[in-house]
Amino acid sequence: MTSDTETPDVPLDLLVPSAERLGPDPAEQRLAALYATGGGRHVRANMISTVDGGAWGADHLSGSINDAADWRVFRVLRALADVVLVGAGTARAEGYRALRRPRGPAGAVPGPLELALVTRTGRLPEELTATSPLVVTTRQGARAIGAAVPPDRVVVAEGPRTAPGEVDLAAGLDALADRGLAAVLCEGGPHLLEAMLRAGLVDDLCVTTSPRLVGAGPGRIVAGAGGPGPAAGDRPARLGHLLHAPGTGTLLARWELRSA
Ligand SMILES: NC(=O)c1ccc[n+]([C@@H]2O[C@H](COP(=O)([O-])OP(=O)(O)OC[C@H]3O[C@@H](n4cnc5c(N)ncnc54)[C@H](OP(=O)(O)O)[C@@H]3O)[C@@H](O)[C@H]2O)c1
């Protein structure tokens, strides 16, 4: 794995909307332009899937199905975001800690890259709470967190749109925006993504297709029981752009959901 301080030395071919090779570039001028959000409030989700739909590999982690091409785009997306929003399950599984903003990409947001965790229960590992992440949770979750995270870092988001004990994700995003965290990068996991999609909160969905199969076992990038919501279930998506890594065949798509 390449360190997040270096630009992966891997070319990418832009296939859609125009054919173009994006050679390695420490400033990532072209990728930064392709993924620019235009400022203001924007919610992007970024996920990786195998060809046969697996969201993780044999070790139950998504790191085992990604590669340098995915990493190249991943670090640009983080550079352009104010905050990374992630479900507590992924934070626990993948060992999330305080984030470092990748250096180099043009248009990178100045200042630290915030991490916001979404949890109903508030049961977060001590190594994580010790880094004082933002936490978007329920009243019960906030009680469970207690003093482990400074109170001004805990957003209680329950509201009329959600059942008691559920996080109102729209209210959570409003609270983040009120803190100046308008450009949101949701890195999953599958349960959080399902709820975000169902609530109609995702502007664009970036999906890397990893050139491998993992067979039965791993779940998809969307999981959960589903339920009512303004954007639940079957719906169209519009291709924004498509990149191809010539060395491996990895495909990196940006799907626009609002304009589809
Ligand atoms: N392929 C990819 O791109 C990708 C990306 C991320 C993760 N993953 C993989 O996905 C697996 C984890 O899957 P997962 O579905 O369990 O991840 P997840 O969605 O991050 O975690 C589920 C947990 O997050 C919290 N959560 C999620 N949605 C919530 C909501 N709407 N409201 C309140 N809390 C919410 C809850 O935490 P509490 O239990 O604390 O209440 C819930 O139990 C790992 O193997 C990870 O490696 C893959």
The ligand as a Tripos MOL2 file, in Angstrom:
@<TRIPOS>MOLECULE
LIG
   48    52     1     0     0
SMALL
NO_CHARGES

@<TRIPOS>ATOM
      1 N1        -16.3050   -1.8480    0.1900 N.am      1 LIG1
      2 C1        -16.2760   -0.6860    0.7840 C.2       1 LIG1
      3 O1        -16.1190    0.3560    0.1430 O.2       1 LIG1
      4 C2        -16.4320   -0.6250    2.2830 C.ar      1 LIG1
      5 C3        -16.5310    0.6220    2.9110 C.ar      1 LIG1
      6 C4        -16.6730    0.6510    4.2890 C.ar      1 LIG1
      7 C5        -16.7130   -0.5370    5.0140 C.ar      1 LIG1
      8 N2        -16.6120   -1.7120    4.3590 N.ar      1 LIG1
      9 C6        -16.6620   -2.9840    5.1040 C.3       1 LIG1
     10 O2        -17.9550   -3.1150    5.6080 O.3       1 LIG1
     11 C7        -17.9070   -3.8910    6.8090 C.3       1 LIG1
     12 C8        -18.7240   -3.1980    7.8800 C.3       1 LIG1
     13 O3        -20.0560   -3.1570    7.4130 O.3       1 LIG1
     14 P1        -21.2180   -2.4170    8.2000 P.3       1 LIG1
     15 O4        -22.3930   -2.3590    7.3040 O.co2     1 LIG1
     16 O5        -21.3610   -3.0280    9.5470 O.co2     1 LIG1
     17 O6        -20.6060   -0.9570    8.3530 O.3       1 LIG1
     18 P2        -21.2260    0.3690    8.9560 P.3       1 LIG1
     19 O7        -22.4530    0.7860    8.2310 O.co2     1 LIG1
     20 O8        -20.0950    1.3270    9.0090 O.co2     1 LIG1
     21 O9        -21.5360   -0.0300   10.4390 O.3       1 LIG1
     22 C9        -22.7730   -0.3380   10.9880 C.3       1 LIG1
     23 C10       -22.8060    0.3590   12.3270 C.3       1 LIG1
     24 O10       -22.6120    1.7570   12.1010 O.3       1 LIG1
     25 C11       -23.5810    2.4930   12.7940 C.3       1 LIG1
     26 N3        -24.5820    2.9350   11.8230 N.ar      1 LIG1
     27 C12       -24.6430    2.6280   10.5080 C.ar      1 LIG1
     28 N4        -25.7030    3.2420    9.9550 N.ar      1 LIG1
     29 C13       -26.3070    3.9230   10.9230 C.ar      1 LIG1
     30 C14       -27.4550    4.7500   10.9860 C.ar      1 LIG1
     31 N5        -28.2190    4.9990    9.9010 N.pl3     1 LIG1
     32 N6        -27.7900    5.2890   12.1630 N.ar      1 LIG1
     33 C15       -27.0440    5.0590   13.2490 C.ar      1 LIG1
     34 N7        -25.9400    4.2760   13.2830 N.ar      1 LIG1
     35 C16       -25.5890    3.7260   12.1300 C.ar      1 LIG1
     36 C17       -24.1670    1.5310   13.8100 C.3       1 LIG1
     37 O11       -23.2280    1.5640   14.8760 O.3       1 LIG1
     38 P3        -23.5410    1.1770   16.3990 P.3       1 LIG1
     39 O12       -23.5460   -0.3190   16.4050 O.co2     1 LIG1
     40 O13       -22.3700    1.7500   17.1520 O.co2     1 LIG1
     41 O14       -24.8460    1.7790   16.7660 O.co2     1 LIG1
     42 C18       -24.1170    0.2280   13.0430 C.3       1 LIG1
     43 O15       -24.1380   -0.9030   13.8860 O.3       1 LIG1
     44 C19       -16.4400   -4.0630    7.1750 C.3       1 LIG1
     45 O16       -16.0470   -5.3490    6.7520 O.3       1 LIG1
     46 C20       -15.7450   -3.0110    6.3200 C.3       1 LIG1
     47 O17       -14.4500   -3.4050    5.9690 O.3       1 LIG1
     48 C21       -16.4890   -1.7830    3.0130 C.ar      1 LIG1
@<TRIPOS>BOND
     1     1     2 1
     2     2     3 2
     3     2     4 1
     4     4     5 ar
     5     4    48 ar
     6     5     6 ar
     7     6     7 ar
     8     7     8 ar
     9     8     9 1
    10     8    48 ar
    11     9    10 1
    12     9    46 1
    13    10    11 1
    14    11    12 1
    15    11    44 1
    16    12    13 1
    17    13    14 1
    18    14    15 2
    19    14    16 1
    20    14    17 1
    21    17    18 1
    22    18    19 2
    23    18    20 1
    24    18    21 1
    25    21    22 1
    26    22    23 1
    27    23    24 1
    28    23    42 1
    29    24    25 1
    30    25    26 1
    31    25    36 1
    32    26    27 ar
    33    26    35 ar
    34    27    28 ar
    35    28    29 ar
    36    29    30 ar
    37    29    35 ar
    38    30    31 1
    39    30    32 ar
    40    32    33 ar
    41    33    34 ar
    42    34    35 ar
    43    36    37 1
    44    36    42 1
    45    37    38 1
    46    38    39 2
    47    38    40 1
    48    38    41 1
    49    42    43 1
    50    44    45 1
    51    44    46 1
    52    46    47 1
@<TRIPOS>SUBSTRUCTURE
     1 LIG1         1 GROUP 0 **** ****
